[in-house]
């Protein structure tokens, strides 16, 4: 017998969280572009900010719309995510911003992988396909920003 996979409540929580997180990353990365002095980091932030907006737009219509699930509300899975995003927002130097961003991306990837692994191909196919795309993008983003962090650290900033 197959395992049951995600409930509609599980799906709602995950997609609310993912939409919230992707929107926050869009806002934060976009906000950093103006005062980031390093051109390579500035360009990466601008590009990935738009990519997070695209992720939110991809995930938004997949959220369950029932009497029990308010699609107007987006929230993180737990208070730890709000704390983590507060630390991201408090970062002022490029080096600290990149470190905090990498921390968020590692957490997001782990979260999305966990939920994607619990999804069932038939029932959860649209959300699963979307999350697989988001995961691929965020793994690439993690690698790019980690490389930029190492380059920035090598320049003594």
N, C-alpha and C positions, 0 to 999 in steps of 0.2 A: 504494500500500500504506500502511495506517495505521501510525503509530508505535506501538511496543509499550506505552507507558505505564509505570506503576510495576510493579516486581516485587513478589512477596509480601514479600521482605526490605525493600524500600523502604517498602511500606505499614506493615509492622511497626515500622520505625524511626520513621516519621512519627507513627503513632498512639501509640506508646510515649512519644515526645517530647511530643506534644500533651496526652496524658493527664497526664503528669508536670507540664507547665507549668500546665495549668488547675488541677490540684490545689494546686500551690504558690501560684498567684495567689489561690485561694480562701482558703488558710491565711493568707497574708501580709496581704491586704486586710482580712480578718476580724479579724486580730490588731491592725491599726492603728485599728480603730473606737473602742476603749475610750479611747485616749489622744490622739485627734484633737480639738482644741478647736473647730474651725470646724464649725458644724452642717451646712452644705451639703456640705462635704467628707465629714464623718462619714456622712451619709445615702447619698451616692454610693458610698462605700467599702463600706457594708453591702449595698447593692443589688447592686453588681458582684461582691462576694465570692460571694454566692449564685448569681449568673449563671455565674461560673467553675465552681462546684460542679456546676451543671446541664450545663455544657459537658463536664466530665470524665465525668459520668454518661452523656451522649449518646455520647461517643467510646469509652468503655471496652468495650462489647460488640462494637465493630467491629474490635478488635485481633485479628490472626490467632492462632489457638490450634492450633499444630502442635508436633511434636517439636522443631523448630528454633526456636520462638518461645515464650518463657516469658511467659505472660500475668500472672504474679505480679510480673514485673519491669517497672518504668517508669523510663526514663532520658532525659535530654536528648540531643539530636543530637550535641553536642560539649561540651567543657569550657568553651567561651565562655559557654554558657547558665548553667552553674553559677556562673561568675564574675559574670555580670550579676545573677543572683538574689542573690548575696552582697552586691553593692552595694545592691540594693533593701533587703535586710534590715538593712543598716548605716545606712540613712537614718533620721534621727530627727525632723526638722522636716517640717511638712506640705509646704512648698515643695520640699524635697529629695525627699521621698517621691513627690510628683507628677511631678517631673522624671524620676526613675528609673522610675516606672511607665510614663510615656509612652515611654521608651526600650524597655522590654520589649514594650509593645504594638506599636510600630512594627516591631520585630524579629519578633514573632509573626505580624503581618499579612503581612509580606514572606515569611516561611517558609510560612505556610499558602497564600498565593497561588501560590507556586512549585509546591508539591505539587499543589494543586487543578488548576493548569494542565496538569500532567503526567498527570492521571487520565483514564481512558477511561470514557465514559458507561455502557457495559454492565457491565464488570467491576467498576468502582469506584463504582458509583452510590450505595450507602448511605454510604460514607465521604465521597464528594463532596458529597452533600446535607447531611450533618452539618457538614462544613467550611464550606460556603457560609453556613450559619446562624451558625456561630461567627464567621466573618469579618464578617458584617453586624453582629453584636453588638459585636465588638471595634472595628470602625470607629466605631460610635456611641459606644462607651466612650472611645475616643481623643479624639473631638471634645468630649465632656462634660468629661473630665479636663483637656484643654487649656484649655477655657474657664474652669474652676475655677482652674487654675494662673494664668491671666492676671488673673483677678479678685483672687486672693490676692496676686499680685505688685503689683497696683495699690493694694492696701491697705497696702503697705510692710512686709509680714511676711517 
